[in-house]
């Protein structure tokens, strides 16, 4: 990557939590948002109530705005790489709704004194290069002084109101496909402690910097009706949003989960706080019939940064989608609504 030429920074050791693990947990967020009234504006096609990845606001019969904001603390040590990951993560919310990113506004919090300007410049440059890869235009942004590094974007995109990928579009019989491997949370936590193997750290950085653009385009082309990107609430948390809004149950095959190199080995020793809060929030929503494997169970709750798309795919489209997306894996299926919204098998 194209980081600064000064002494290599350890960005992750400067923050309390890395990446999406720095976000508020689902229980805290529910308390904060619980008192807000729902919008009754008919132009709001997707609001905050459904736990979708972005909001959608209708402009006319054929177009709607997709809007999202996402920023967090460093999840990799290389400044340029951190900028790339932050941009890919923010753009992913638009892709997960079936939209096309158009414009971006940056959000930056940088320390004073011991944070060289070239590091900040590398972060901004990395993000800008990833936006350009997505065909998204940077319009401006806002900066503040902060002892803890934070960076991200507010993204605006366009979507066809008739082709929105939302949490509510899954149907019994769909096959569950995950487009990226799991493990960024535990790997980032190990990196912060100086204990992440180089192979694991590099694989996680590459995965997090990869856009979900191709996965979303393939899903739309093949008639997929629902999607979510797996980020801070982990696989189980985001799967639960689909199950709740679609009135179905999601069966996850524990042994079929794709993992980043080193993730299984690090999963028990380096659990981020977000993993533990996700487990507290979602454990009771599970019916667990899978074989014993504590590491895999932990990774079901691992907060992902710039994770893959979780796609409920109609069976007739599965072969074509897997042909399009070589890294994608079948991890379960959608079944009629049962006693528990998530079932581990």
C-alpha positions in Angstrom: 0.0 0.0 0.0 1.1 3.6 -0.4 1.5 4.8 3.2 3.7 7.6 4.5 7.5 7.4 4.5 7.9 8.3 8.2 8.2 5.7 10.9 5.5 3.2 10.2 2.4 4.0 12.4 0.5 1.6 14.6 -2.9 3.2 14.1 -4.8 0.4 15.8 -2.9 0.7 19.1 -4.0 4.4 19.3 -7.7 3.5 19.7 -9.8 1.6 22.3 -11.6 -0.5 19.7 -10.8 -1.1 16.0 -13.2 -0.6 13.1 -16.8 -1.5 13.3 -16.1 -3.0 16.8 -16.0 0.7 17.9 -19.7 1.2 17.2 -22.4 1.1 19.8 -23.8 -2.3 20.5 -27.3 -3.4 19.3 -28.8 -3.1 22.8 -27.4 0.4 23.4 -28.6 1.5 19.9 -32.1 0.2 20.5 -32.3 2.2 23.7 -31.3 5.4 21.9 -33.6 5.0 18.9 -36.5 3.4 20.7 -38.2 6.7 21.5 -38.0 8.1 18.0 -41.3 8.2 16.1 -41.5 6.6 12.6 -41.8 8.9 9.6 -45.2 9.1 8.0 -43.8 10.7 4.8 -44.9 8.4 1.9 -41.6 9.3 0.1 -39.6 7.5 2.8 -39.4 4.0 1.3 -36.9 2.6 3.9 -36.3 4.3 7.2 -34.3 3.6 10.3 -37.0 1.3 11.8 -36.2 -1.8 9.8 -32.5 -1.9 10.6 -31.6 -1.7 6.9 -28.2 -0.7 5.7 -29.3 2.7 4.4 -32.3 5.0 4.1 -34.2 5.3 0.8 -36.2 8.4 -0.2 -38.3 8.4 -3.3 -37.7 11.2 -5.8 -40.1 10.1 -8.5 -41.6 6.9 -10.0 -38.3 5.6 -11.3 -35.6 7.0 -8.9 -34.9 7.3 -5.2 -32.0 8.5 -3.1 -30.0 6.0 -1.0 -28.3 7.7 1.9 -25.9 6.4 4.6 -23.1 7.6 6.9 -20.4 5.4 8.3 -17.1 6.2 10.1 -15.0 4.4 12.6 -11.6 4.0 14.2 -8.6 2.3 12.4 -8.9 -1.4 11.7 -5.5 -1.6 9.9 -2.2 0.1 10.7 -1.4 1.5 7.3 -3.0 5.0 6.9 -3.6 4.6 3.1 -5.2 1.2 3.7 -7.4 2.6 6.5 -8.7 5.2 4.1 -9.5 2.5 1.5 -11.3 0.3 4.1 -13.3 3.2 5.5 -14.5 4.2 2.0 -15.3 0.6 1.0 -17.3 0.1 4.2 -19.4 3.3 3.7 -20.0 2.5 0.0 -21.2 -1.0 0.9 -24.3 0.3 2.5 -25.5 1.7 -0.8 -24.6 -1.5 -2.7 -26.5 -3.5 -0.1 -29.7 -1.6 -1.0 -29.2 -2.2 -4.7 -28.1 1.3 -5.3 -25.3 3.1 -7.2 -23.1 5.5 -5.2 -23.0 9.0 -6.6 -21.4 11.4 -4.1 -19.5 11.4 -0.8 -18.8 13.7 2.1 -15.8 12.8 4.3 -15.9 12.8 8.1 -12.5 13.0 9.8 -11.3 13.2 13.4 -7.5 13.5 13.7 -5.3 14.0 16.8 -3.0 17.0 17.3 0.7 17.0 18.0 1.8 13.4 17.5 -0.1 12.7 14.3 2.0 13.7 11.3 0.1 15.5 8.5 1.3 13.0 6.0 -0.5 10.2 7.8 -3.8 12.1 7.6 -3.1 12.9 4.0 -2.5 9.2 3.3 -5.9 8.3 4.9 -7.7 10.9 2.9 -5.9 9.8 -0.3 -6.7 6.1 0.3 -10.4 6.9 0.7 -10.5 9.1 -2.3 -8.9 6.4 -4.5 -11.5 3.9 -3.4 -14.3 6.3 -4.1 -12.9 6.9 -7.6 -12.8 3.1 -8.1 -16.6 3.1 -7.3 -17.4 6.0 -9.6 -18.3 8.1 -6.6 -17.4 11.8 -6.5 -16.0 13.4 -3.3 -17.8 16.8 -2.8 -16.2 17.9 0.5 -16.3 17.0 4.2 -15.7 18.0 7.8 -12.8 17.6 10.2 -12.5 17.9 14.0 -9.6 17.5 16.4 -10.0 14.3 18.5 -7.5 12.3 20.6 -8.8 9.2 18.8 -8.6 8.7 15.0 -11.9 8.3 13.2 -12.6 8.5 9.5 -15.5 7.7 7.1 -18.0 9.1 4.7 -21.6 10.0 4.1 -22.6 8.5 0.8 -25.6 9.4 -1.4 -26.6 7.1 -4.2 -29.5 6.3 -6.5 -31.8 3.2 -6.7 -34.8 2.1 -8.7 -37.7 2.0 -6.2 -38.9 -1.2 -7.8 -35.5 -2.9 -7.3 -34.5 -2.1 -3.7 -32.7 -4.8 -1.9 -34.0 -4.7 1.6 -34.3 -6.8 4.8 -37.9 -7.5 4.0 -37.4 -9.3 0.6 -36.3 -12.9 1.7 -38.6 -15.8 1.0 -38.8 -19.4 2.3 -36.8 -21.6 0.0 -34.1 -19.0 -0.8 -30.5 -20.1 -0.4 -28.2 -18.0 1.9 -25.0 -16.9 0.3 -22.2 -14.9 1.9 -19.8 -13.1 -0.4 -16.8 -12.5 1.9 -15.2 -14.6 4.6 -15.6 -13.7 8.3 -13.1 -12.8 10.9 -12.1 -9.1 10.5 -13.1 -8.3 14.1 -10.9 -10.9 15.9 -8.0 -10.2 13.4 -8.1 -6.5 14.0 -8.2 -7.1 17.8 -5.2 -9.3 17.5 -3.4 -6.7 15.3 -4.1 -4.1 17.9 -2.4 -6.3 20.5 0.5 -6.9 18.1 -0.4 -10.6 17.8 -1.9 -11.0 14.4 0.0 -13.2 11.9 1.1 -11.3 8.8 -1.0 -13.6 6.5 -4.1 -12.9 8.5 -3.6 -9.2 8.7 -2.9 -8.9 4.9 -5.9 -11.1 4.0 -8.2 -9.1 6.2 -7.0 -5.8 4.8 -7.5 -7.0 1.2 -11.0 -8.3 2.0 -12.1 -5.1 3.8 -10.8 -2.9 0.9 -12.7 -4.9 -1.7 -15.9 -3.2 -2.9 -19.2 -5.1 -2.8 -20.1 -3.5 -6.2 -19.8 -6.7 -8.3 -21.7 -8.8 -5.7 -24.6 -6.3 -5.7 -24.7 -6.0 -9.5 -24.9 -9.8 -9.8 -27.6 -10.0 -7.2 -29.7 -7.4 -9.0 -29.2 -9.0 -12.4 -30.3 -12.4 -11.2 -33.5 -11.3 -9.4 -32.3 -11.4 -5.8 -34.9 -9.4 -3.7 -33.0 -9.0 -0.3 -29.5 -8.2 0.9 -27.6 -6.9 3.9 -23.9 -6.2 4.4 -22.4 -8.0 7.4 -20.8 -5.4 9.5 -20.9 -4.3 13.1 -23.7 -6.5 14.4 -22.0 -9.7 13.0 -23.4 -12.4 10.9 -26.1 -13.3 13.4 -27.2 -9.8 14.0 -27.6 -8.8 10.4 -29.3 -12.2 9.6 -31.7 -11.5 12.4 -32.7 -8.2 10.8 -33.6 -10.1 7.6 -35.5 -12.8 9.5 -37.5 -10.2 11.5 -38.5 -8.0 8.5 -39.1 -10.9 6.1 -41.1 -13.0 8.7 -38.9 -16.0 8.0 -36.3 -18.1 9.8 -32.7 -18.3 8.6 -30.8 -21.6 9.0 -27.0 -21.1 9.2 -24.7 -24.0 8.6 -21.9 -23.4 11.1 -19.4 -25.7 9.3 -19.9 -23.9 6.0 -19.0 -20.4 7.1 -16.1 -19.0 5.1 -13.2 -17.7 7.3 -10.2 -15.5 6.8 -6.8 -17.1 7.3 -6.1 -17.2 11.0 -9.6 -16.2 12.1 -10.5 -19.6 13.7 -7.2 -19.7 15.6 -7.6 -16.1 16.9 -11.3 -16.3 17.7 -11.2 -17.4 21.3 -8.1 -15.4 22.5 -8.9 -12.0 20.8 -12.6 -11.2 21.0 -13.5 -7.5 20.5 -16.0 -5.9 22.8 -18.4 -5.7 19.9 -18.4 -9.5 19.6 -19.4 -9.9 23.3 -22.2 -7.3 23.1 -23.5 -8.9 19.9 -23.6 -12.2 21.7 -25.5 -10.8 24.6 -28.0 -9.2 22.3 -28.6 -12.1 19.9 -27.8 -15.3 21.7 -31.4 -15.7 22.9 -32.7 -15.4 19.3 -30.8 -18.6 18.3 -31.8 -22.2 18.2 -28.5 -24.0 18.3 -28.4 -27.5 16.8 -24.9 -27.4 15.5 -21.9 -29.5 16.5 -19.7 -28.1 19.3 -17.2 -25.5 18.0 -16.6 -22.5 20.2 -14.4 -20.7 17.7 -17.0 -20.8 14.9 -19.8 -19.8 17.3 -17.8 -16.8 18.3 -17.2 -15.8 14.7 -21.0 -15.8 14.1 -21.1 -12.7 16.4 -17.8 -11.1 15.3 -18.3 -7.5 14.3 -17.2 -7.2 10.7 -15.7 -4.2 9.0 -16.5 -3.8 5.3 -17.9 -7.4 5.3 -19.6 -9.2 2.5 -23.2 -9.3 1.4 -25.6 -11.8 2.9 -27.9 -12.7 0.0 -31.1 -14.8 0.2 -30.9 -16.2 -3.4 -33.8 -17.9 -5.3 -32.6 -21.5 -6.0 -32.9 -20.9 -9.8 -30.4 -18.1 -9.7 -27.8 -19.8 -7.4 -25.6 -21.4 -10.0 -25.2 -18.2 -12.0 -24.5 -16.1 -8.9 -21.8 -18.5 -7.7 -20.3 -18.5 -11.1 -20.2 -14.7 -11.0 -18.8 -14.5 -7.4 -16.0 -17.0 -7.0 -15.4 -16.2 -3.3 -19.1 -16.5 -2.4 -20.2 -19.5 -0.3 -23.6 -21.1 0.4 -24.0 -21.0 4.2 -27.6 -21.9 4.8 -31.2 -21.5 3.7 -34.4 -19.5 4.4 -37.2 -21.5 6.0 -40.8 -20.6 7.0 -41.0 -18.5 10.2 -40.3 -20.7 13.2 -40.0 -20.5 17.0 -36.6 -18.8 16.7 -35.5 -16.5 13.8 -32.0 -17.9 13.6 -31.1 -21.6 13.6 -27.6 -22.9 13.8 -27.2 -26.3 12.1 
